[in-house]
């Protein structure tokens, strides 16, 4: 009986959603079969878990590119390629030392962030902006300096020793940048200093995959649909001997949604605003792909961002539902609800506030600049059985519900895509 009721609800939901789309029958474009076809490829074993810098993620990028091309999207910057390339670096520290007012500082108390130069020698006459993070300052006053846009030396009070160690992980990649930011852990702010750093730099290439559907009348206003296509790769075998982290839910499901939405809007051809369909790399390594992507836009030109993360399982409310991170920060959720009137699908506020999901996904960079950029998800963050496990495979996903989520994103975004609604901006003074 329960299965009959569920089937009836799904049929009713599809009918209601389809009835609101006179230009196209949405079910012919977004349906469980088509969703499964995409999801099956992205989460297959031969993608090797889609870890950055591996053949697996290159294979995934090739597949996404082919899907965007088949949908008829424009390439990134009309380059002929849907890849949005950028560089990362790995810096192997060879030697670092410092002298602060005549007192030597050990190398472990020096961290260079985003420096792509093999040799640095800095003193008070080097033209670096000098900052002191003193005892009692908020931790955010330390981390914000990693995003500096000019050379900066940051002296950090020893009360931040625990936070200091988290600024950089040895061997972890970072952006190649002409800007050098150096952090020094010290008991007091020095008047005179000399810092010397030698490091071995290795440059590595990565790429987001991005397709564009130009707007008809508001071409310079953007609506972004995004998800990340990387995952964790291959690791130690589990109890079943499975070593591949397939990432079917995290986030092949979001990438599948982006591809399906690209097909849908490309066939409708009625978007007044320009639509950007973006799949990001290196999310699992620190959100580097979305950070680079977000820097390519004037935040004021982005009307909204729909970032889709882990929609393959039922939400805590069951089927026909999803939640929006940072729901209370803009009125975007209210707009989506208005456009879903008459449908059984519901968007809810994020039920996991302690997880701080609004800051943890690929929407964060643009949100911090005031863009109504939200992540949509169904993931039960307090009980998702296969989160970052080898068991995150396609067999654990609900294709019917996943298709409903994607269709609901398509329908609920329609007035924003059409330029009729513009969500309110994020109050950046509230962000940490």
C-alpha positions in Angstrom: 0.0 0.0 0.0 2.8 2.4 0.9 4.4 1.9 -2.5 1.1 2.6 -4.3 0.7 5.8 -2.3 4.3 6.9 -3.1 3.8 6.1 -6.8 0.6 8.1 -6.8 2.3 11.1 -5.1 5.1 11.0 -7.7 2.7 10.9 -10.6 0.7 13.8 -9.1 3.9 15.8 -8.5 5.0 15.3 -12.1 1.6 16.3 -13.4 1.5 19.5 -11.3 5.1 20.5 -12.3 4.4 19.7 -16.0 1.2 21.7 -16.0 3.1 24.8 -15.1 5.5 24.5 -18.1 3.7 25.4 -21.3 6.9 25.7 -23.4 8.1 22.2 -22.8 7.0 19.0 -21.2 9.5 18.8 -18.4 9.1 15.1 -17.9 10.4 14.4 -21.4 13.7 16.1 -20.5 14.1 15.5 -16.7 13.0 12.0 -15.7 14.5 9.1 -13.6 15.8 7.3 -16.6 17.8 10.3 -18.0 19.0 11.1 -14.5 20.2 7.6 -14.0 22.0 7.5 -17.3 24.1 10.5 -16.3 24.6 9.5 -12.7 25.7 6.0 -13.7 28.6 7.3 -15.8 29.8 9.9 -13.3 29.8 7.4 -10.4 31.2 4.4 -12.2 34.3 2.6 -11.0 36.3 3.6 -14.1 36.1 7.3 -13.0 38.4 6.2 -10.1 36.6 8.4 -7.6 37.3 11.6 -9.6 40.2 12.8 -7.5 41.9 16.0 -8.8 45.2 15.4 -10.7 44.2 11.9 -11.7 43.1 10.3 -15.0 39.7 9.7 -13.4 38.8 13.4 -13.0 40.0 14.1 -16.6 37.6 11.4 -17.8 34.8 13.0 -15.9 35.6 16.4 -17.3 35.5 15.0 -20.8 32.1 13.5 -20.2 30.7 16.7 -18.8 32.1 18.7 -21.7 30.4 16.4 -24.1 27.1 16.8 -22.4 27.4 20.6 -22.5 28.3 20.5 -26.1 25.4 18.2 -27.0 23.0 20.6 -25.1 24.2 23.4 -27.3 25.8 25.6 -24.6 28.4 28.1 -25.5 31.9 27.4 -24.4 33.8 29.3 -21.7 34.8 32.7 -23.1 33.9 31.4 -26.6 37.2 29.5 -26.5 35.8 26.3 -28.0 36.5 24.5 -24.8 34.2 24.1 -21.8 37.1 23.8 -19.5 38.0 26.8 -17.3 41.6 26.1 -16.5 43.6 27.4 -13.6 46.8 26.6 -11.8 47.6 25.2 -8.4 50.9 25.0 -6.7 52.5 22.7 -4.2 55.2 24.3 -2.1 57.7 22.0 -0.4 59.4 24.0 2.4 63.2 23.6 2.2 64.3 26.3 4.7 62.7 29.1 6.6 63.9 31.3 9.5 63.3 34.7 10.9 64.7 37.4 13.2 62.3 39.5 15.2 63.9 42.4 17.0 67.1 40.4 17.3 65.4 37.2 18.5 65.4 34.2 16.2 62.1 32.6 15.3 61.9 28.9 14.4 60.7 27.7 11.0 57.6 26.0 12.5 56.3 29.4 13.5 56.4 30.7 9.9 53.8 29.9 7.3 53.7 31.3 3.7 50.3 31.1 2.1 49.7 31.0 -1.7 53.3 32.0 -2.4 54.5 30.7 -5.8 58.1 32.1 -5.4 60.9 29.7 -4.6 62.7 32.3 -2.5 61.4 35.1 -0.2 63.4 37.5 1.9 61.2 40.1 3.7 62.0 42.9 6.1 60.3 46.1 7.2 61.6 47.9 4.0 60.2 45.3 1.5 56.9 47.1 1.0 54.8 44.4 2.6 51.6 45.5 4.4 52.1 44.8 8.1 49.3 43.5 10.3 49.2 42.3 13.9 46.5 39.9 15.1 46.5 40.5 18.8 45.2 38.4 21.7 41.4 38.8 22.0 40.8 39.3 18.3 38.2 37.0 16.7 39.6 33.9 14.9 38.1 35.3 11.7 40.5 38.2 11.9 43.3 35.7 11.3 41.8 33.6 8.5 40.6 36.6 6.4 44.3 37.5 5.7 44.7 34.4 3.6 42.6 36.2 0.9 44.8 39.3 0.8 45.1 41.0 -2.6 48.6 42.4 -2.0 51.8 41.4 -0.2 51.2 41.2 3.5 53.1 40.0 6.6 50.8 39.0 9.5 52.2 38.8 13.0 50.0 36.5 15.1 49.8 36.5 18.9 50.8 33.1 20.4 47.3 32.8 21.9 46.3 31.8 18.3 48.8 28.9 18.2 46.1 26.3 17.6 44.4 28.3 14.8 47.9 29.2 13.4 48.7 25.5 12.7 45.5 25.2 10.6 46.5 27.9 8.2 48.4 25.6 5.9 48.8 21.8 5.6 52.2 20.6 4.3 51.9 19.4 0.7 48.4 20.7 0.3 47.9 22.6 -3.0 47.0 26.3 -3.1 46.4 28.9 -5.8 49.3 30.1 -7.8 49.5 33.8 -7.0 51.7 36.8 -7.4 50.7 37.8 -3.9 52.7 36.6 -0.9 51.1 36.4 2.5 53.4 35.3 5.4 52.2 34.6 8.9 54.6 34.7 11.9 53.6 33.4 15.3 55.1 35.7 18.0 54.5 36.9 21.5 54.6 40.6 20.5 54.6 42.7 17.4 58.2 43.4 16.3 59.5 46.7 15.0 62.3 45.2 13.0 62.3 41.8 11.3 63.9 39.7 8.6 62.2 36.5 7.2 63.8 34.1 4.8 62.0 31.3 3.1 63.2 28.8 0.5 60.7 26.4 -1.1 60.4 24.0 -4.0 57.4 25.0 -6.2 55.5 22.5 -8.4 52.7 23.8 -10.6 49.7 21.7 -11.4 46.8 22.3 -13.7 43.1 21.9 -12.9 39.9 22.9 -14.6 36.3 23.6 -13.9 33.8 22.7 -16.6 31.5 25.6 -17.6 28.8 26.1 -20.2 26.9 29.2 -21.0 23.4 30.0 -22.3 23.2 33.7 -23.2 20.3 35.7 -22.0 17.8 37.2 -24.5 17.3 40.6 -23.0 19.5 40.7 -19.8 22.6 39.1 -21.1 24.9 40.9 -18.6 22.9 39.5 -15.6 23.8 36.0 -14.5 22.1 33.1 -12.8 24.5 30.2 -11.9 23.6 26.5 -11.5 26.5 24.6 -10.0 27.8 21.5 -8.4 31.3 19.9 -7.9 32.4 16.9 -9.9 35.5 15.9 -7.9 35.5 13.4 -5.1 38.0 11.5 -2.9 39.5 9.0 -5.4 40.9 5.6 -4.4 41.9 4.8 -0.8 42.4 1.9 1.6 40.0 -1.0 0.9 37.0 -1.3 3.3 35.8 -4.5 4.9 34.3 -5.5 1.5 37.5 -4.9 -0.3 36.1 -1.7 -2.0 38.8 1.0 -2.4 36.9 3.4 -4.7 35.1 6.4 -3.3 32.6 6.7 -6.1 30.9 9.8 -4.8 27.5 9.0 -6.3 25.7 11.3 -3.9 28.7 13.6 -3.2 28.5 15.2 -5.7 27.8 13.3 -8.9 24.2 13.9 -8.0 24.7 17.7 -8.1 26.7 17.4 -11.3 24.0 15.3 -12.8 21.5 18.0 -11.8 23.5 20.7 -13.5 23.7 18.7 -16.7 19.9 18.0 -16.7 19.2 21.7 -16.0 21.5 22.7 -18.9 19.5 20.4 -21.2 16.2 21.7 -20.0 16.9 25.4 -20.3 18.8 25.0 -23.5 15.7 23.4 -25.0 13.3 26.1 -23.7 15.4 29.0 -25.0 13.4 31.5 -23.1 15.9 32.7 -20.4 16.2 36.5 -20.3 19.2 36.3 -18.0 22.4 34.6 -19.0 22.6 31.1 -17.4 26.0 29.7 -16.3 26.2 26.0 -15.7 29.4 25.2 -13.7 30.9 22.0 -12.4 33.7 22.6 -10.0 36.9 20.7 -9.3 38.9 20.5 -6.0 35.9 21.1 -3.7 37.0 18.3 -1.5 40.5 19.8 -1.3 39.3 23.2 -0.1 36.8 24.6 -2.6 39.5 25.8 -4.9 37.5 25.4 -8.1 34.6 27.5 -7.0 36.9 30.1 -5.5 38.6 30.6 -8.9 35.3 30.5 -10.8 33.7 33.1 -8.5 36.6 35.5 -8.9 35.8 35.7 -12.7 32.5 37.6 -12.0 31.5 41.0 -10.8 29.4 40.0 -7.8 26.9 42.8 -8.6 26.1 41.1 -12.0 25.2 37.7 -10.4 21.5 37.7 -9.6 21.5 34.3 -8.0 23.4 31.1 -7.5 21.8 27.6 -7.2 24.6 25.3 -5.9 23.4 21.7 -5.8 25.1 19.3 -3.3 24.1 15.8 -2.5 20.4 15.4 -3.6 20.5 11.6 -4.2 18.8 10.5 -0.9 15.6 11.6 0.8 15.8 14.5 3.1 14.8 14.4 6.8 11.2 15.2 5.7 11.1 12.4 3.1 10.6 12.6 -0.6 9.5 15.8 -2.4 11.6 18.0 -0.2 15.0 19.7 0.1 16.6 22.4 2.2 18.4 25.7 1.4 21.5 26.7 3.3 21.5 30.3 4.6 17.7 30.4 3.9 17.2 33.3 6.3 19.9 35.5 4.7 18.0 36.4 1.5 14.4 36.1 0.2 15.4 33.6 -2.5 13.8 30.7 -0.7 10.5 32.6 -0.6 10.7 33.2 -4.3 11.3 29.5 -4.9 8.3 28.6 -2.7 6.1 31.0 -4.6 7.0 29.4 -7.9 6.2 26.0 -6.5 2.7 26.8 -5.4 0.4 23.9 -6.3 3.2 21.4 -6.2 3.7 19.0 -3.3 7.5 19.8 -3.3 8.8 21.9 -0.4 12.0 23.8 0.3 12.9 24.1 3.9 15.5 26.1 5.9 18.7 24.3 6.7 18.0 22.0 9.6 21.7 21.6 10.5 22.8 25.1 11.6 25.6 23.8 13.8 27.3 22.3 10.6 27.6 25.8 9.2 26.8 24.5 5.7 26.4 27.9 4.3 30.1 28.5 4.6 31.2 25.0 3.7 30.1 24.5 0.1 30.8 26.1 -3.3 28.3 28.9 -2.8 30.4 30.5 -0.1 32.8 32.7 -2.1 30.0 34.6 -3.9 27.8 34.7 -0.8 30.5 36.4 1.1 30.4 39.1 -1.5 26.6 39.6 -1.1 25.3 37.4 -3.9 22.2 35.4 -3.0 24.1 32.2 -3.4 22.7 29.2 -1.7 23.3 25.4 -1.6 20.3 23.1 -2.2 20.5 19.7 -0.6 18.7 16.7 0.8 21.6 15.2 2.7 20.9 14.2 6.2 24.1 15.5 7.7 23.5 13.9 11.1 22.9 10.4 9.7 24.0 10.1 6.0 25.3 6.5 6.1 27.7 6.7 3.1 29.0 10.3 3.4 32.7 10.1 2.4 32.6 6.3 2.4 33.3 3.8 -0.3 29.6 2.8 -0.1 28.5 6.1 -1.7 27.4 4.3 -4.9 24.5 4.6 -7.3 22.6 1.8 -5.8 22.0 3.8 -2.6 20.3 6.7 -4.5 16.6 7.3 -5.2 16.4 8.2 -8.9 12.7 9.1 -8.7 13.1 11.6 -5.9 16.3 12.9 -7.5 14.5 13.7 -10.7 11.8 15.5 -8.6 14.4 17.6 -6.9 15.9 18.6 -10.2 12.5 19.4 -11.8 11.6 21.5 -8.7 14.8 23.5 -9.1 14.0 24.1 -12.7 10.4 25.2 -11.9 11.2 27.2 -8.8 14.0 29.2 -10.5 11.9 30.2 -13.5 11.0 33.8 -12.4 14.7 34.5 -11.6 15.8 33.0 -14.9 13.2 35.2 -16.6 14.4 38.3 -14.9 11.1 38.9 -13.2 12.4 38.3 -9.7 15.7 39.3 -8.2 16.5 37.9 -4.8 17.6 40.2 -2.0 21.4 40.4 -1.4 23.2 38.8 1.5 24.1 41.2 4.3 27.8 40.8 4.3 28.1 42.4 7.7 26.6 39.2 9.1 29.1 36.9 7.5 32.1 35.5 9.3 
